[in-house]
Structures are given as C-alpha cells and as structure tokens.
Amino acid sequence: MHKSGFVNIVGNPNVGKSTLMNQLVGERLSIITSKAQTTRHRIMGIVNGEDFQIVYSDTPGVLKPKYRLQESMLDLSRSALVDADVLLYVTDVVDNWEKNEDFVDKVRQNPAPKLLVINKIDLVTQETLENLVEQWHRVLPEAEVHPISALRRFGVDTLLNRIKELLPECPPYFDKDELTDRPARFFVNEIIREKILLNYDKEIPYSVEVEVETFKEEDSLIRIGAIIYVERDSQKGIIIGRGGKMLKRVGSEARRDLEAFFGKQVFLQLFVKVERDWRNRDQDLRHFGYELK
C-alpha cells in the first residue's frame, strides 16, 4: 500500500510557515526572515519514503492586498485550500486570527482533514497555551490542534507522523528522487531576495524583485548573473549603497548560501535596474513568474 498527498501550509504572515516547511522537508527550500511577505510564491517540497510521498506546499501569508503583487499572493493562499489532501493551518502564540476572519471561514468550510498548528509555544506558559488550544477548538472545531516549536523542532515529528496517517492511498505524484517542483534558478532568486530582506529596512525589500539572467554550471563552479529590479531611482541608490558597499554585502552573503545550497563554488554578479511600478503591472508580474487571474 502506497500513500501520497498534497499537504498545504496556510496562515497569516510571520507565524513560522516557512520554518515549519523546511523542518518537515528536511531541506532549506523556503527563505525565512522576520519580515512579513517573505514568501511570495507557492513552493513545493517533496518528501519520499518507501511507502509514501508527501508534497508539501508553502504559501504566502494571508493579507489584505494593496497592490497587484499582493493580490497574486492571496490567490496562491486561496488555491492551497482547493487541492489539499491535508490542510495545515499555522498560527502562533501572538497571532490574531480575526484580522483575516474570512480566510479562516474558508478553512472551516474546507472538507480536507485539518491540522491546526500552534507554533512558537516555547515563548509562553503552559496556562497561556491551554487557553489558546481552547480558543482554537471553538474557532475550528473540526481541526486537530498540534502545539509545536518549529524552530526548536519540538512536536514536529509527532505532527509528521499524523500527516502520514492522514494521507490517502495513492501512487506517487512525482519521481521518488525529486525534492521540489522548482528549478535551480528559482532558489537563486529566493536566496538573493532573502539577503535583501535582511539587509534593508522599510519599503525597500518589498519593492525588489530578482531575476537570474545567466546560470552556467561547470565542473566545479557555477557562474550566475542576476538582476535586482527596484521601482524608483532612489531605491537603486540605496540597494547599491555608498561605493557599492551594500550590494557587495548582499552578493557575499548570497554567494555563501548558494555554495552551501548547490555544494559547489559560485561566482555571482549582481546588477541593479529600475522597473517602475512593477508590482502593479500585469506584464511585469507575469514576466517575473507570478500567476494572475
């Protein structure tokens, strides 16, 4: 008997969805920062065993969209409700579910088995946790509640075992040696974007998109050329920094992570270009790989 299924991870921004995804997959596929809107795409991570295949799907945090890019991100979160064999709704000990009550309603109505994951429980007392569990039993009465700390991996193995139990009987959807549905260039984009999120403040990281222009793999070296797009000339100056200092820092940090990811030496060149108002232009969003309705 072989079991396979799509396990989709949804929830508000900054509750630890990407950290949990990486722990469950055992690989660093989703980028992680403390900033909201870090995840912009739906990223699949595939875990294979002899008699099972779990296709995890990390999604952008649910938010009320202010521009076209955020509309695309919300559509991805909603799409995860449609094709889930098991639905993981992730919250944490300070999350307010009422700020996206309409999305929680959609989760409630979803027929798939639901696991309500309360993350970051290492930050609260047992009494606070018990109150949270009680509250979530009222909000999503059909969901099983699983308190965890994804960062410390507490409760993650128990959650994984329950996911395996809930998988439907089915042949594998992907080849058994596949780890993700995304190409190598996608992870280059994401790693560079993560460094921008970590090194810049305010609106800058949210105004940035990254595109790999060249990716040439040699025996012991990968040569990568990538463009960082911003929306305004002033943002270009901030990204580059005085004397190119900030861009050099982003490049160095990204190169180290890329070498760890690919297991090879990486030569990385970064360029900065202005693409005005790209977050609101359908043509640009499609070019950057975003799906629009």
KAPE-V7066 format. One record per backbone hydrogen bond with DSSP energy under -1.0 kcal/mol. CO is the residue of the C=O (numbers start at 1). NH is the residue of the N-H. If there is no record, write none. Layout:
BEGIN
co=CO nh=NH
co=CO nh=NH
END
This chain:
BEGIN
co=2 nh=170
co=3 nh=53
co=5 nh=55
co=6 nh=85
co=6 nh=86
co=7 nh=57
co=8 nh=88
co=10 nh=90
co=11 nh=62
co=16 nh=20
co=17 nh=21
co=18 nh=22
co=19 nh=23
co=20 nh=24
co=21 nh=25
co=22 nh=26
co=27 nh=29
co=43 nh=58
co=45 nh=56
co=47 nh=54
co=51 nh=3
co=52 nh=49
co=53 nh=5
co=54 nh=47
co=55 nh=7
co=56 nh=45
co=57 nh=9
co=58 nh=43
co=67 nh=71
co=68 nh=72
co=69 nh=73
co=70 nh=74
co=71 nh=75
co=72 nh=76
co=73 nh=77
co=74 nh=78
co=75 nh=79
co=76 nh=80
co=78 nh=81
co=79 nh=82
co=79 nh=83
co=86 nh=8
co=87 nh=115
co=88 nh=10
co=89 nh=117
co=91 nh=119
co=96 nh=99
co=97 nh=100
co=98 nh=101
co=100 nh=104
co=101 nh=105
co=102 nh=106
co=103 nh=107
co=104 nh=108
co=105 nh=109
co=113 nh=87
co=114 nh=144
co=115 nh=89
co=116 nh=146
co=117 nh=91
co=118 nh=148
co=120 nh=123
co=121 nh=124
co=125 nh=129
co=126 nh=130
co=127 nh=131
co=128 nh=132
co=129 nh=133
co=130 nh=134
co=131 nh=135
co=132 nh=136
co=133 nh=137
co=134 nh=138
co=135 nh=139
co=136 nh=140
co=140 nh=143
co=144 nh=116
co=146 nh=118
co=148 nh=121
co=149 nh=154
co=154 nh=149
co=155 nh=159
co=156 nh=160
co=157 nh=161
co=158 nh=162
co=159 nh=163
co=160 nh=164
co=161 nh=165
co=162 nh=166
co=168 nh=4
co=175 nh=178
co=179 nh=46
co=184 nh=188
co=185 nh=189
co=186 nh=190
co=187 nh=191
co=188 nh=192
co=189 nh=193
co=190 nh=194
co=191 nh=195
co=192 nh=196
co=193 nh=197
co=194 nh=198
co=195 nh=199
co=196 nh=200
co=201 nh=204
co=203 nh=207
co=204 nh=207
co=209 nh=229
co=211 nh=227
co=214 nh=225
co=216 nh=223
co=220 nh=265
co=221 nh=218
co=222 nh=267
co=223 nh=216
co=224 nh=269
co=225 nh=213
co=225 nh=214
co=226 nh=271
co=227 nh=211
co=228 nh=273
co=229 nh=209
co=230 nh=275
co=232 nh=236
co=233 nh=237
co=234 nh=238
co=235 nh=239
co=236 nh=240
co=237 nh=241
co=240 nh=247
co=241 nh=244
co=242 nh=245
co=244 nh=248
co=245 nh=249
co=246 nh=250
co=247 nh=251
co=248 nh=252
co=249 nh=253
co=250 nh=254
co=251 nh=255
co=252 nh=256
co=253 nh=257
co=254 nh=258
co=255 nh=259
co=256 nh=260
co=257 nh=261
co=258 nh=262
co=259 nh=263
co=265 nh=222
co=267 nh=224
co=269 nh=226
co=271 nh=228
co=273 nh=230
co=275 nh=278
co=277 nh=280
co=278 nh=281
co=279 nh=69
co=281 nh=285
co=282 nh=286
co=283 nh=287
co=284 nh=288
co=285 nh=290
co=286 nh=289
END
